[in-house]
Each structure stands twice: as structure tokens, then as C-alpha cells.
Amino acid sequence: MGDFDIATMIQKITVFVIPALLAITVHEAAHAYVAKYFGDDTAERMGRMTLNPTAHIDPIGTILLPLITLLMPGGFFFGYAKPVPVVASRLRNPAKDMPMVALAGPMSNFIMAFLWSILLFVLGYFVADTESNFFFKVASVGVIFNLILFAFNMLPILPLDGGRVLMGLLPANMARSFAQLEPYGMFIVLGLAFMTGGLLFNYWVYPIVNVAQSIINLILYPLHALFA
């Protein structure tokens, strides 16, 4: 029984770790590649413009937090990577380019959720017992984890990507005032997450996840219709 429990736990962790590691790695690499495209090669020079997960691992966000949330009741799982350094002044047009660099991360998660959804469709069509299929479980986690990461990062609070997009859209004087909140941003996010009784997820994360999932389903509808 003990061996079975250990084996089950290892499989459960693996099912979550594979898509989560891919999600946060591609997210940060996307920031780096787009920043380089617009003129800032800081991330490249620091070895962060890579799909090697070890370059993006944050001890707390990539290891400790996911492990804690995975072992907590309810099946909630979350984590993040070490942010990619971007020097706005090195971009060709900081005011216009920085929002694009910021959007690159969440959009990469949306694209990955779409790709995982395609894999889910293929496996669902060809695999008889999807509930016990390891790859089906991985793909399922891949979809929801990427969509949650997409929605969470679009919060208009610095230092999250949504905050950087908003800052790029604000007039210069308002953007400077907004930027002063960045040192307190993560405290604000954590406060919203843990002190509002789930309001952050119920009124921001999950609605965005549902809309994004609906868009993916709409794109994949021809496939479903073709193989129905």
C-alpha cells in the first residue's frame, strides 16, 4: 500500500510538473525573444533567451510554491518563474514596445493552452480510456494551467504583465505615478488572492479562463464537427 501511494504521488507530481515547467519556461522565453526583437538583448546576454527550464527556475515560485499548492486539499496548483530582465530604455520605442513585450508571456500561455487542447482532442479520439491515460492527464493540466497563468498575468497590477500593458497605455505622468506602486504590487496581488475569499479568482481569473476556453473551443469546432 505504501509503495502504491508513493508511486501514485510521483505520477501526480509528474502530471503537473511537465506542463507547468513548459508553461513558465515558454512564458519567460517569449518575453526575452520579443524584447530582443524590439531592441533589448539584456535577457539574451544573461542567458535567459532560452527554452532551458533551469535558466528560469525560481526556488520559491518554481519549486516551493507549486509543491505546497499541489499537496494542499482542493487540487489547486500554481507557480511562477524568475522574471526575465527587460531594460525599457534599450527598446526602440519603449512606450509602444514594452506592452508588446509584456503581452508576449500571456499570449504564449494562450497558444500553449490551444496546443494542449489539440492534443486532448487527438487523444480523446484515439484513446479508449482517457481517465487513466497519463498523456491525457498531462494535456488536461496543460490546458488549465496555461489558461490560469494567462488570466492571472493579465491582472492590471505591476509587476504582472497586465500592469505593464496598462502602464504602456497610460499618459506619461499617470504611468510614472502607477510605476511607483510596483514595489508593493505582489503584496497587493497576494492580498487579493488570500484575503478576499476567492473573489480574485471568481471575478477575474475564472471568467477570463472561461472566455479563453470558449475561444479555443470555437477555433477547434471544425475539428470536432469533422470527427463527430
ABEGO torsion letter per residue (X at the ends): XAAAAAAAAAAAAAAAAAAAAAAAAAAAAAAAAAAAAAGBAAAAAAGABBABAAAABBAAAAAAAAAAAAABBGGBBBBBBBBBBBBAAABABAAAAAAAAAAAAAAAAAAAAAAAAAAAAAAAAABABAAABAAAAAAAAAAAAAAAAAAAAABBBOABAAAAAAAAABBAAAAAAAAAAAAAAAAAAAAAAAAAGGAAAAAAAAAAAAAAAAAAAAAAAAAAAAAX
